Amino acid sequence: FLPQPAVGCPVPGPSEAREEILEAVQRACRQYEQDRLQACCLSLLTSWRGCLADGGGNRYESHTGLRIQAKNGKDLLGVPRAVVEEARAALARLEEEAGTLQGGGG
């Protein structure tokens, strides 16, 4: 089930949606201090890494100490190789399950 727009509300096209996102990001950059923006990015990074490590699920540890590590100068943009390999294996399993469910045999 996908949510439908309210009657009479136009659905933005890809370029309109992109422009809205860019405007929102630019507004946030003007509105918030750098530390707060960095904390938001670290929160998103934690969620992204957690979803990868959990095989696409939402049962990951949310308090990983990234903010403290960032304050201590640690580079946090990399993702551990083991997490990437686990995520690839989980993706392969999910693709196989999807093929089986759709009658693809797997």
C-alpha positions in Angstrom: 0.0 0.0 0.0 1.4 3.4 -1.0 -0.1 6.6 0.3 -2.1 8.5 -2.2 -2.1 12.3 -2.5 -5.1 14.1 -1.3 -7.7 14.9 -4.0 -6.7 18.1 -5.8 -3.1 18.0 -4.6 -0.7 17.8 -7.5 2.1 15.2 -7.2 5.5 16.9 -7.9 7.5 15.5 -10.8 11.2 14.3 -10.2 12.7 17.8 -11.0 10.1 19.6 -8.8 10.8 17.1 -5.9 14.5 17.6 -6.4 14.2 21.4 -6.2 12.0 21.1 -3.1 14.7 19.0 -1.4 17.5 21.3 -2.4 15.5 24.3 -1.1 14.9 22.5 2.2 18.5 21.7 2.6 19.7 25.2 1.8 17.1 26.6 4.3 18.3 24.2 7.0 22.0 25.2 6.3 21.0 28.8 6.9 18.8 28.1 9.9 20.9 25.7 12.0 24.3 25.8 13.5 27.0 23.5 12.0 27.1 21.3 15.1 23.4 20.6 14.8 23.6 19.8 11.1 26.6 17.5 11.8 24.5 15.7 14.5 21.7 15.2 12.0 24.1 13.8 9.5 25.6 11.4 12.1 22.1 10.3 13.0 21.3 9.5 9.4 24.7 7.7 9.0 23.9 5.6 12.1 20.6 4.6 10.7 22.1 3.8 7.3 24.9 1.7 8.8 22.4 0.0 11.1 20.1 -1.0 8.3 23.0 -2.4 6.3 24.2 -4.4 9.2 20.7 -5.6 10.0 20.1 -6.9 6.4 17.7 -4.1 5.7 15.8 -4.3 8.9 15.2 -1.8 11.6 16.5 -3.7 14.7 19.9 -2.1 15.1 21.6 -0.4 18.0 20.8 3.3 17.7 23.3 4.7 20.2 26.7 3.8 18.7 28.8 6.7 20.0 29.4 8.4 16.6 28.9 11.9 18.0 31.7 11.3 20.6 33.9 9.7 17.9 33.3 12.7 15.6 34.3 15.1 18.4 37.5 13.2 18.8 38.3 13.6 15.1 37.6 10.1 13.8 36.6 9.9 10.1 33.1 8.4 10.2 32.2 8.3 6.5 33.6 4.9 5.8 31.6 1.7 6.3 33.4 -1.4 7.7 34.0 -4.0 5.0 32.3 -6.7 7.1 29.1 -4.6 7.1 29.2 -4.1 3.4 29.7 -7.9 2.8 26.9 -8.7 5.2 24.6 -6.2 3.4 25.5 -7.8 0.0 24.7 -11.2 1.3 21.4 -10.0 2.8 20.5 -8.4 -0.5 21.2 -11.6 -2.4 18.9 -13.5 0.1 16.2 -10.9 -0.3 16.4 -11.0 -4.1 16.2 -14.8 -4.0 13.1 -14.6 -1.7 11.5 -12.1 -4.0 12.1 -14.3 -7.0 10.6 -17.3 -5.2 7.6 -15.3 -4.1 7.0 -14.2 -7.7 7.3 -17.7 -9.0 10.8 -17.2 -10.3 12.1 -20.4 -8.7 15.1 -18.8 -7.0 
